Amino acid sequence: MYSPANNSIPALQKRGVVFMACHNAIWEHAAKLIETGVNPDTLSVGALAAELTNHLIQGIVLTPGAVATLSELQRAGFAYAR
């Protein structure tokens, strides 16, 4: 969690960076974990997605979907950069 470069998620959050997690991507990730056999509790996709969602790093903003969220942010004046 703590890196020598001081660029961990909590360190960046303290400097004002806002991280967002896409709910759709979490569901896709849960399905892939189950597909590859990484599911020791044999949870359903929905239950595993809920577990992943419930264990996001504190302060992460959960969005319904990245595409719609990005377009709303752009409409508010933000720019997407890679």
Secondary structure, 3 states (H helix, E strand, C coil): CCCCCCCCHHHHHHCCCCCEEEHHHHHHHHHHHHHCCCCCCCCCHHHHHHHHHHCCCCCCEEECCHHHHHHHHHHCCCCCCC
